[in-house]
């Protein structure tokens, strides 16, 4: 038993990292191979990164179905992902992007493990690391194509590490990296600033972090993104009862705080999502409410909007919470230890560590089953079984030249297989007349975004097949591949 403990303490974290990297990496590649990825949000990153790899401007014909396309930095500000583009020099395939994202995301657990091991012990650290990697927000982000914050969540995790260690010089380094990761990350760091002021009593460092972060947010959203977009920032989607901008939110919070609170927690799906997320970490962050300060910008940005998809556990919106809730778990356990000492029950703390270590393994497993989270599919062999139609899909894809100057319009699920070119459009009815793409590829057997039903797709495909400007290369009533005449 002693040898097992020594082995687990020394190598356990690396075993977890290897297991989850393999599981998530294989799953992401499998989704791409089975046409389960989409133009949004995989090809919309892949095409600009392909441009970066060729030292070209990061234009996206996918974003608005326009040519030469929108500069993707006018959609979200994420220059930090540029180094990933040069992976295409190793393997010119979108799957290398998915693999890199998953490895980087899993490695982000390391600073959290180091903190927990130092402050509590190796057993709790391993359990917390498992909860981190199995967190439903982590799973759903991996299951939803590619996102800059998923790949870069390690920046937030290492910022947590240096903040908790009160080493502010390296913390500021990761703060700057965070500003370059996505435009809303500065708000997370503003939360770190408030945390440093209120929890750590580091007024100077906290105030500096708060002010610089808020300045960065307003500069990026007010000037940088509009510069590339040639229009105003497009993602301040507040509930109409609050207003349109962040300044409207501040005003409404002062003039009608009850309305803002009501919108924040209701309908019930909102507070249920909050409880599910915090509950995934055994509700430990509730033991130290100040540790939840950095979580608030994420919650405000989601639950005060009028967009129901942001109120859910699904999609990529929760992964940035993973290191924040893990931090809250460490602080929460520290509060429990202090309470037990004050009440003369210090002997209960080791038992509490065992209890919460067990819960941190049990609860993510229960949450995964209860919410039908992606790991159920990852562990299901049927998810990897080949289907006969895929061979035909790949045959049709192979008939489209890889020449980047050949333009293509395709159903959205095919777009990530065709996005290393200057003109790639996802299907919309007006695109054929507007851009006259060289090739058109559609299938009623595969998914689409916007989501068209099978019967609707069959009708679209039939109508497209009658276009006199195109030769039909393949048509079986379900799939269609056409080439422009001339």
N, C-alpha and C positions, 0 to 999 in steps of 0.2 A: 504493500500500500504506500509506503514511504517513497518508493521508486516512482510509482505512478504520479504522486503529488509533485515530485521534483520534475518529472517529465512534463506534466501539464503546466506547471508554473513556468517552465523554460520554453516549451515549444507550442503550448496550446493556442496562443494567439496566431501563430503562423499556420497552424493546421486549419483554424477557422478561416483565415484569409485565403488559403489555397482552396478549401472546399467551396466557399461562397464565390470566389472568383471563377472557378470552373463552372459552378451551377449557373450563375448569372450569365457568364460569357457564352456557354453552350446554348442557353435559352435565347439570348438575343440573336445569335446566329441562326438558330432554328426558326425564330419568327421571321427573319428576313428570307430564309430559304423557302418558307411556306407561304409567302406573300401575305404576311400579317402585319408588316410595317406599312408606312404610308408616306405620301408626299409631305404631309404635315403630321408629325414633326421629325421626319428623318431626312427626306430629300431636300427640304427647305434649308437644312444645315449642310448637307452633303455637297450640293452644287456650289455654294460660296466657298466652302473649304477646298473643293477641287480647284476653283479659281485661285484661291490663295496659294495652292501648291504650284501653280503655274505663274506665280507672281503677278496675278491680275486682280483687278478690283472685285470685291466679293458681291457680285451681282446675282440676283435671284429672279429668274423668269417665273418661278413657281409662286412667289408671294402674291402677286397680283395678276398673274398670267399676262405679263407685259414683256416686251423686248425693247431695248437690251436688258431690261429688268431693274428692279429696285435694289439699291445698295442695302444689304442686309443689316448694316449698322444703323439704318434708319428705322428698323423694326425693333430690335433690342440691341443694346450696346454690350458686346461681348468680345472685344479684341483679344482677350486672354486665351481664347481657344485657337488662335492662329497657329501656334506650334503643332497642334494636332494635324494640320494640313499636310505637314511634311511626312507623315506616316504613309501618305499615298505614294511617296517615292519608293517605299518598301513593297507595298501591295496596293495597287490602284483599284481598290474595292471598298465599298461602304462598310463592309463587315469589319474591317480593321478599326474603323471609327467606333463601332459598337463594342468591340472587344476592349479597346483602350478605355472607353468610358467606364465599363464595368470594373476593370482592374483598378482604375483611379478611384472610383467610388468606394470599392471595398477597402482599399488601403487607407481611406480616411478614418477607419476605425482605430488606427494605431495610436494617435495622440490621446484618444479617449481611454484606451486600454492603459496607457502609461500613467495617466492621471489617476484612474481608479485603483490601479495596482499600488501606486505610491501612497494614496490616501486611505485605502481600505485594505487591500490585499489581493492576491492573485485570483482567488476563487470568485469574488465579487466582480473583479475586472473581466474575467472570462465570461461570466454570465451577462454582464452589461454589454460586452462586445457582441455576444450572441443576440441579445435584444436589439442592439443597434443594427446589425446586419439583417435580422429577420423582421425588423420594424415594417409594418404594413405600408408606411410612407416610402420606405426604401424599396420594397418590392414593387410597388406600383410605378415608381419612377423608372426602374429598370425595365419594366414591362411596357413602357410607353415611349419606344423609339429612342431618340437622342435629345438631350437637353444640356445646355452649358452648365447649369447649376448641378446637375447629376454628376457630370464629369469633374466639376470643380468644387464639390462639397468639402473636399479635404482642406481647402483654404479656410473655410469657416471652422472646421474641426481643429486645425492648428492654431487659429486665432483664439479659440476656446482654451486650448492648452496654455498658450502664453499669457492669456488674460488671467486664468486661474493661478498661474505661477507668478503673476504680477511682474512679468518681464515685458515691459512695454515697448522696447525698441523692436524686437522681433514681431511683437503684436502689430505695431504700426506697419511693418513690412507686409504682413498678410492683409492688413486693412487696405493698403494700396492695391494689392492684387485683387481683393474683393471688389473694389471700385471698377476694375477692368473686367470682372466676370459677368455682371449683369447690373442693370441700372437700379434694381431694387435692393441689391445687397448693401449699399450704403445705409439703408434704413435699419438693417440688422446690426450694423456697427454702431449706429446711433443708439440702439438698444444696449449694446455693450457699454457705451459711454455712460448711459444712465445707471447701468448695473455697477460700473466701477465707482460711480459717485455715491450711490445709495448703499450698496452692499459692502464694497471694499474700502469705502471712505477715502478713495484716491480722487479727490476733487479736481486737482489740476489735470491729471491724465484723463479722467472721465469727461470733464468739460471740453477739453481739446478734442477728444474722440467724437463727442456728440456734435460739436459745431462743425468740425471738418467733414463729418459724414453727411450732415444735413446740407452743407454747402455743395458737396459732391453730387448728392441726389438732385438738387435743383439745377446745377450746372449741366449735368448729363441729360436730364429730362427736358430742361428748358432751352438748352442751346445746342448741345452736341448731337443728340438724336434728331432734332429738327433740321440741323445743318445737312445731315446725310439724307433725310427724308424729304426735305423741301416742304415740310408741313409740320404741324404741331405733334407732340408726343401722343400716341394713340391708345395708351393702356390705363388711363385714369378713369376707370369705369365704375364710378361710385353709384350707389343707389340714388335715383333721381331726387328722392326726398332730402338728400344731403346736399347735392350740388354736382359740379362737374370736376373740380380740381381739388388738390390737397389743401389749398387755402380755404376753399369752401368747407372742407371737413373741419378744419381748425375753427372756423367761425361758428359752424353749426354745433360743435362740441361745447362751445362756450354759451351760445344762446339757447340751445335746446338739448342738453345732455341726455335727458330721458329718451328722446327720439333716437339719438345715436345708439344708446344702450339697447333699446328695443330692436333696432335693425341689426345690431351686432350679434345678439343671441337668438333671434327668431327669424324664420320659422324654426321648429325644434331640430331640424336636421343640422343646424349650425352648432348648437351646444352639444348635440350628440357626437358630432365629428370631433369637437374639441376634447370631449371626455374620452372618446376612443383613442385619440392620439396620445394624450397624457397617460391614459390607462395602460397603454402598451408598455410603459416604463413603470408599471406597478404603482402609479400615482405618487411616486416618490417626489417629483418636483413640487407637489402641493405642500410638502412639509417645509419648503423654503420658498414662499411665494415670490420673493425678490429675484429668484433664479429664473422666473418666467418672464422677466422684463424683455430680454432679447427675442422672445417668441412673439411678443405683441405686434411688431410691424408686419409679420407674416399674417397673423390673424386679422389685423385691421385691413390689410390689403386684399383679403379674400372675403371676409364675412360682412364687410360694409359695401360690397359690390352688388350689382343686380344680376350677376352671372351665376346661376345655380350650379354649374359644373365646378366652380371654385369652392363650393361649400362641402364637397364630397371628399372622401378619403382617396379616391381614385386620382389618376394622372400624376403629374410631376410636382404638384404644388407642395408636397409635404417633406421632400427629401432634405431640404435645408433645415427642417426642424430636428432632424436626427441628432446631430451633435449638440443642439441646444437643449433638447430634452434629456440627453445623456448627461450633460453638465448639471442640469437640475436634479437628476437622480443622485449624483455624487454629493451635491450640496444638501439635498434632502436627507440622505443618510447621515451626514455630519450633524444636522440639526437633531435627528433622532438620538444620536450618541450623546449630545449635550443634554438633552432632556432626561435621558436615562441616568446620566451622572448626577444631575441636579436632584433627582428624586431618589437617589441611593440605589438605583437598579443597574449599575454598570455591568453586572454579570449577565444581564439580558442582551447586551449588545452583540456579542459573538453569535448568539442564537438568532438575533434579528438579521445579522449578515447572512447566515445560512438560509433563513426564511426568504429574504428578498432575492438572494441568488437563485433560489429555486423558482420564485415567482417570475423573475426576469427571463427564465427559460420557458416556463409553462404558459404565461400570458400571451407572448407572441404566437406560440403554437395554437392556442385557443382562438386568438384573434384571426389568425390565418384561416382557420376552418370556419369560424363564424361569419366572416366577411367574404368568404370565397376568394381569398387573395391569390395572387399569381403563383405562389409556391406550390399550391395544390396542382396546378398544371405543370409546373416545372418537374415535379416528382411523379407525374403520371406518364408511363411509357407510351400511352396512346397519343400523347401530344407530339411525339416524334415519328409516328408511323407515316411512311410515304403514301401519297395519294396519286392515283394514275393521272389525274388531270395536270399535275405539276410538270410532268415530262413534256406535255404539249405546250404548256405555258413557256417553258424554257426554250423549246424549239422555236416558238414564235419570236421570243426575245432575241434569239441568235440570228434571226433573219433581218434584224434591224442593224445597219452598220454601226460600228463603234466610233466612227469618225465624229469628232465633237462638233463639226460644222453641219451635221445632219440633224434637222429639227424633228421633234416628235411631240405628239399629243397622245397621252395615255390615261387610262383609268388610274386613279390615285395610287392604288396598291402596286402598280407596275412602275410608278415613277422612280422609287428608290433604286430600281435596277437599271435605270436609264439616265441618271442625273449627271453623269460626267460629260456634259455637252453644253453648248452655249444656249440652246433653245430647247427646253423641256417644259411642257405644259401639262397640268392635270385637266382632265376633261371638264369642259363647260361648253354649252351649246354654241356660244358665239365665237369660240376660239378658232374653229376651222375657217370661218370666213375672214376673221381678223388677221390670222397669222399664216394660214395656208401651210401647215406643217408638212414635212416630207413624208412622215409615216403617222399612222393612227393605229393604236392597239387598244382593244376593249375585250372584256369578258364578263358575262353575267354570272359566272361561277365564283368570281372573286369579289372582295369587298370594295367599297368606294367611299369617298369623302368629297362632297356631301353624300350622306347615305341614301343611295337609291335602292329601292326594292328590286328583286329579281325581275319582276314583270316590267317594271319601268326600264331597267337596263336592257332587257330584250327588245323593247320598243326603240330605245335610243340606238342600239346596235343595228337594227333593221333599217332605220332611217339613214344612218351613216352609210350603210352599204349601198345606198342608192345615189350617192354623190357622184355626179358624172366626171368630176375632176380627178378621181382616184381610180386606180386599178386594184382589184381585190386579190390579195396574195393568199388569203385563207379566210374561209367563212363557213361555219357549220351551224349557223343559227344561234349559237351561244357565244362563240369567239369570233373576233374580226380583226384582221390585219390588212391594212391598205397602204398603198404607196401612191404618192402624187404623180400624175401623168407628166410627161415631158422631161 
